[in-house]
Amino acid sequence: MPDDLKQQVIHYLQTHNTMTLATCANQVPWAATVFYASEEWKLYFFSAPQSRHCQNLAVNARVAVTIQEDYKDWRRIKGIQLEGTGLLVDSTLEKTKAMAVYARKYPEVIKLFTTPGSGVFYQAFLKVKFYCVVPEKLYFIDNEQGFGKRQELEFREQA
């Protein structure tokens, strides 16, 4: 994969905060916006296991994700579209990694959620789980490079 494209995509992932996560169960699609933190290509987020998108992931790990801003000028549109797998982070090592990645990006959020004195936030954090989106194909859209400019990155086996 071209290094310049790789760097553009990694920078875009690092400088944005929310992704729209599309899931599907029983042939009924659903989309939810979640905060994420990335390490290389993996996108970590936490959510309540009883949420609709997490319930969907429990029965169908296939996901689609978009990351973009709300542009007024279509000539400036940039963003990411990807397809991949959404997984519950369940090993101790991977949970520790997810927490560290998330804490680097959102130190105040992690502090709020992990401090017993924060009350309702701490109680809420005790009920959530970390998840990871592992892309298989990723498309980087950049209309500033030309209308409809869309470059594809394909990933082979990801750990």
Protein Blocks (a to p, Z undefined) as FASTA:
>chain_A
ZZklmmmmmmmmmmpmbdcddddeehiacddddddddehjbccddddfkbmklmmmmmom
bdcdddddddfblklggcddddddddddfbfklmmmmmmmmmmmmmmlmmmmmmmklomm
mmmmmmpccdddddfbdcdddfknoghiacdddddddZZ
